[in-house]
Amino acid sequence: MSIPLQIRKPTRARMLAVLRPAFAVMGLGVLVLLVRDVGTEELGKVLSRAAPWLPLVLLLEAARLALDAVGTWVAYGSRSQEVPFRAMLRAQLISTPVSTLAPAGRTAGEAMKAALVSRYTGGATAAAAAATSQAASLVSGGLISIPCALAAYLLTGSSWLTLALGVHTVALVLVGMGMRAGMRAQRLGAWLKRRFHRIATHTETFQDSARCDGLLPARPIVATFLGRALQVVQYGTLAVAVGIDTNTLQALVAQGLNMVALAVGTLVPGQFGVSDGAFALSAQLFGTTVAKAVSIALLAHVVQVLFVLVGSLTPMVWKTDASKGD
């Protein structure tokens, strides 16, 4: 007896639903092994010393998230004034847990933001802005990888990190440009309208919104790039907080490690275990102990968790008022 195709071949979504928890467990397992190997007592001393720096790190993360909200807001182009910025900021906070924990990461977060503010401009326009913001984030990630790769080369020569950041730069810029090109492609839009009649009007609105700006939309890219630059400052601050005598090159390398871990650990929620392992392996780059290097990643996780909690509580404490359009 033959087995139905949908049973024999699970969908990608089902596979991700299985793999995501499995990778989460593996990541946490790696983190536990790292902590045990380094020693809880030594880590405790380093983290205690870094605690006074945490408010500054949290402030930098809040500013970075605000710039992400600006990036999505300006992606609406001429229609951005129809979306109250405070509504976009609220959507940014609510989407943070999704961006951190969902399988699709930032893509899922942008979809969440679009859903939350779609009543101001309509779903198609909101979706186009979300996709533009995602493309801008990819391009800005590739651009910030250039100084990170240069810093890695100056510190390590032709190392695996330098190579990884070089590949990261090219891949993100090409994917971001490819997304924007696909959004604007007339032939693709015409094919979708012929093939799916129900969404023909939405497809036209989506593409009209996507064509309001150039192939590489300057304002969203600038906003998200500034957010990435703030993250460099944030990781440099974390390095200083744990007691590492940090310079600009090392701050850029720390950000580079964070981005490589993010790319490698896509299926691991919050990159738990992945970023920690990357920093542990790169302790020599910072001229420091493994405990201090791992502490950078651990403190970054603390910041992640705190903003996940803030985002989860936002819908309960920050209500919208439909009568005011907010």
Secondary structure, DSSP 8 states (H G I E B T S, - for coil): ----HHHHS--HHHHHHHHHHHHHHHHHHHHHHHHHHH-HHHHHHHHHHHGGGHHHHHHHHHHHHHHHHHHHHHTTGGGGGGS-HHHHHHHHHHHHHHHHHSTTTHHHHHHHHHHHHHHHH-HHHHHHHHHHHHHHHHHHHHHHHHHHHHHHHHHHSS-HHHHHHHHHHHHHHHHHHHHHHHHH-HHHHHHHHHH-GGGHHHHHHHHHHHTTS-SS-HHHHHHHHHHHHHHHHHHHHHHHHTT----HHHHHHHHHHHHHHHHHTTTSGGGTTHHHHHHHHTGGGGTS-HHHHHHHHHHHHHHHHHHHHHHHHHHHHS---GGGT-
